[in-house]
Every structure is written in structure tokens, then in C-alpha cells.
Amino acid sequence: MKILLFGKHGQLGWELHRSLQGLGQVLAFDYPEVDFRTPSSLKRLVEGVAPHVVINAAAYTDVDKAESEPEQARLINSDAPGLLAEICHALGAALIHYSTDYVFDGQKGTPYTEDDIPRTLNVYGQTKLDGERAVLGTGGINLVFRTAWVYSMRRDSFVTKVLRWARSQSEIRIVEDQVSNPTWARALAEITAQLLAKAGPEPLLWLVERAGLYHLAGRGFTSRFGWAKAIVEKDPNVAQQFVRVILPARSVDFPAPATRPHLSALDCSKFEQTFALCLPDWELAVCLAMET
Ligand SMILES: NC(=O)c1ccc[n+]([C@@H]2O[C@H](COP(=O)([O-])OP(=O)(O)OC[C@H]3O[C@@H](n4cnc5c(N)ncnc54)[C@H](OP(=O)(O)O)[C@@H]3O)[C@@H](O)[C@H]2O)c1
């Protein structure tokens, strides 16, 4: 299988580059070698490689900055994925693309399924929603995985920030009114690779029967406050901690340019039933990640 990966330096992309080895030939790129804001270069590259599967882990992910750079976010999160899907469709290649729980407004009160109608609260969420619609609208072999609260130990993430604060502050205040599924980038990458391994010798035939939109995030859900408490409690280097207390706060206590949904957790049953695979429990994954 020939796989073309975009976003290889990102949290998820770096883990994908590692997890996909063994499935065949993996050609991986990132900005600035490939700039999603320049569609012509994207087309030339994909056509030149002629892959069986394209995996897009590149994205504009700065949720707050997107409020003041909507055009940049739109080019990278909406237009480029749509173009990628068109190019893949023309080549007969499959596309795996990732989206976000921020396509939802968080008002439902329980985890969202793929049948729930999205309603976005911020520019990032809207550009990702437009991107998934552009991809799925091409009618090619597209798998769109909506995920949530992605973290890795390699790049600055919620987990590395909480660990840093726990080593430098006696008191940490974390919002309690944002709830979703913490998702370890490595587990998400590995499940993507396992899915492709299951596709067997005729991957495109297998994938075309399962194309569509899926929710795919860490099992279970929690608030940012609950997540931070787990990080501090399970920290393998607890002796280095300076923190004495973690206090719950509210989103209004930390004004930010982008509004976040209150409960945007994803129900991943459709993915689990379709592929007989699931991501680990979010709390176990945090422990495993911190031990790496
Ligand atoms: N992070 C989360 O909490 C979260 C939550 C839900 C869904 N997701 C989705 O999950 C996927 C992976 O997210 P992630 O956290 O791994 O993202 P990430 O760490 O921010 O990685 C994104 C990658 O895209 C690259 N990129 C940025 N602008 C580009 C451009 N103009 N052309 C080409 N590449 C460009 C980035 O390069 P630079 O580093 O040089 O900018 C980076 O390597 C994305 O689709 C994201 O929307 C993420």
C-alpha cells in the first residue's frame, strides 16, 4: 500500500508517521514543504505520488487565533481538504481526514452521535465543518474521523501544560464547564493504522464499503478539571510537583477570543461497531502517555 501523509510534524501526524510504518510505503510531508494555502502545489504532489491512501493530519488548529485569521483557517481547514478529496476521487485513492467535536455547540447535554446536527460556536469549528462537508461531498472513498481534545507528549498540549504548572505553581485553576473526550494522539494514530491493516490486500474495496463520517475519540469523557486532576494524580514524577491544590473554575473566568462548547463529547459507537476497534479509556491513555 502506498500512503501519502500530510501534517507529519503535528501531534497526530508525527504519531501516524510512526504507526503507519509496516503497512507499505509511507511518504510524509508538512508545512513548509507543502502549503495547504497553495492548491496547485498540492495537486502536483498528490498526482506525482499516485497513492492508494492519503491521510490528512494537517490543519489550522489554533482555535483562538482562527477568530482573527478566518481566511487562513478556511484555506487550510475547508478548501484544501475539499481539493484533496477531489484529487483523490479522480485518482481512485482513499482519503482519511480528521475533524473535531467543535462542530457542535455543546447544548445537547449528552455525547453527540454522527446523526446530530452540527452547530458551531467559533471560526475553527465552522472551517472544520465546512472541510468535512467538502470532503464527504465529493462522493469518493472518504473516511472522516471527528476527534476531540487531542494531546501528545511531544508538542505543547493540555497534558504537558498541566504537568508544567504542577511543577511551578502551588495552586492551579482549571475550567469545569468544558467536557469532552481526551484523546491521545498515539492511540488515534495506532487505531488508524490498525484499521488500514484490517483493510487487507484490496484496501480500496474494503474502505469504499465503510466510507463516511465517524466519531473517534478517547473512550469516556470528563471536564478539563477532571482531566487535570487525573494528570496530576497519575504523574509518574509526582516528587517533582509543587502544586498543592487544583480548583475548579468556569470558562468565563478565562476570557478567550473563541467560545468553546460546554459538552461536546463524542459517542463513538458507530466506529466501534463498524470496525470492531476502539480507543482506550481516556484515563488509562493519559497514564500510558505520561509513562512514555
Ligand atoms: N488538537 C486538538 O485538540 C484537536 C481536537 C479535535 C480535532 N483535532 C483535529 O485533529 C487533527 C490533528 O490535529 P493535531 O492536534 O495533530 O494538529 P497540530 O499538532 O496542530 O498539527 C497540524 C499540522 O498541520 C500543519 N500545518 C499548519 N498549516 C499548514 C499549511 N498551511 N499547510 C500544510 N500544513 C500545515 C502544522 O504545521 P506547523 O506546526 O508548522 O503549523 C502541523 O504540523 C486536525 O484535523 C485537527 O483539526 C485536533
The ligand as a Tripos MOL2 file, in Angstrom:
@<TRIPOS>MOLECULE
LIG
   48    52     1     0     0
SMALL
NO_CHARGES

@<TRIPOS>ATOM
      1 N1         -5.5960   19.3510   18.8630 N.am      1 LIG1
      2 C1         -6.8380   19.0760   19.2400 C.2       1 LIG1
      3 O1         -7.1990   19.2210   20.4160 O.2       1 LIG1
      4 C2         -7.8440   18.5680   18.2260 C.ar      1 LIG1
      5 C3         -9.1640   18.3640   18.6530 C.ar      1 LIG1
      6 C4        -10.0910   17.8890   17.7310 C.ar      1 LIG1
      7 C5         -9.7120   17.6390   16.4380 C.ar      1 LIG1
      8 N2         -8.4370   17.8650   16.0340 N.ar      1 LIG1
      9 C6         -8.0790   17.5980   14.6350 C.3       1 LIG1
     10 O2         -7.1430   16.5320   14.6150 O.3       1 LIG1
     11 C7         -6.2340   16.7210   13.5170 C.3       1 LIG1
     12 C8         -4.8000   16.6870   14.0270 C.3       1 LIG1
     13 O3         -4.6370   17.7370   14.9860 O.3       1 LIG1
     14 P1         -3.2500   17.9860   15.7360 P.3       1 LIG1
     15 O4         -3.5610   18.3760   17.1280 O.co2     1 LIG1
     16 O5         -2.3110   16.8730   15.4690 O.co2     1 LIG1
     17 O6         -2.7530   19.2990   14.9530 O.3       1 LIG1
     18 P2         -1.3260   20.0210   15.0430 P.3       1 LIG1
     19 O7         -0.4560   19.3910   16.0610 O.co2     1 LIG1
     20 O8         -1.5880   21.4980   15.1160 O.co2     1 LIG1
     21 O9         -0.6930   19.6760   13.6040 O.3       1 LIG1
     22 C9         -1.1980   20.2560   12.4440 C.3       1 LIG1
     23 C10        -0.1060   20.2070   11.3930 C.3       1 LIG1
     24 O10        -0.5960   20.9140   10.2380 O.3       1 LIG1
     25 C11         0.4610   21.7510    9.7740 C.3       1 LIG1
     26 N3          0.0040   22.9180    9.0120 N.ar      1 LIG1
     27 C12        -0.3790   24.1250    9.5100 C.ar      1 LIG1
     28 N4         -0.5860   24.9780    8.4850 N.ar      1 LIG1
     29 C13        -0.3270   24.3170    7.3320 C.ar      1 LIG1
     30 C14        -0.3300   24.6810    5.9580 C.ar      1 LIG1
     31 N5         -0.6240   25.9230    5.5590 N.pl3     1 LIG1
     32 N6         -0.0080   23.7400    5.0430 N.ar      1 LIG1
     33 C15         0.3220   22.4900    5.4400 C.ar      1 LIG1
     34 N7          0.3780   22.0930    6.7180 N.ar      1 LIG1
     35 C16         0.0540   22.9950    7.6590 C.ar      1 LIG1
     36 C17         1.1420   22.2010   11.0540 C.3       1 LIG1
     37 O11         2.4210   22.7180   10.7640 O.3       1 LIG1
     38 P3          3.0250   23.8600   11.7590 P.3       1 LIG1
     39 O12         3.1980   23.2030   13.0840 O.co2     1 LIG1
     40 O13         4.2950   24.2600   11.0790 O.co2     1 LIG1
     41 O14         1.9980   24.9520   11.8060 O.co2     1 LIG1
     42 C18         1.1910   20.9060   11.8570 C.3       1 LIG1
     43 O15         2.3090   20.1120   11.5510 O.3       1 LIG1
     44 C19        -6.6490   18.0310   12.8500 C.3       1 LIG1
     45 O16        -7.5270   17.7670   11.8070 O.3       1 LIG1
     46 C20        -7.4090   18.7630   13.9510 C.3       1 LIG1
     47 O17        -8.3380   19.7080   13.4320 O.3       1 LIG1
     48 C21        -7.4780   18.3150   16.9020 C.ar      1 LIG1
@<TRIPOS>BOND
     1     1     2 1
     2     2     3 2
     3     2     4 1
     4     4     5 ar
     5     4    48 ar
     6     5     6 ar
     7     6     7 ar
     8     7     8 ar
     9     8     9 1
    10     8    48 ar
    11     9    10 1
    12     9    46 1
    13    10    11 1
    14    11    12 1
    15    11    44 1
    16    12    13 1
    17    13    14 1
    18    14    15 2
    19    14    16 1
    20    14    17 1
    21    17    18 1
    22    18    19 2
    23    18    20 1
    24    18    21 1
    25    21    22 1
    26    22    23 1
    27    23    24 1
    28    23    42 1
    29    24    25 1
    30    25    26 1
    31    25    36 1
    32    26    27 ar
    33    26    35 ar
    34    27    28 ar
    35    28    29 ar
    36    29    30 ar
    37    29    35 ar
    38    30    31 1
    39    30    32 ar
    40    32    33 ar
    41    33    34 ar
    42    34    35 ar
    43    36    37 1
    44    36    42 1
    45    37    38 1
    46    38    39 2
    47    38    40 1
    48    38    41 1
    49    42    43 1
    50    44    45 1
    51    44    46 1
    52    46    47 1
@<TRIPOS>SUBSTRUCTURE
     1 LIG1         1 GROUP 0 **** ****
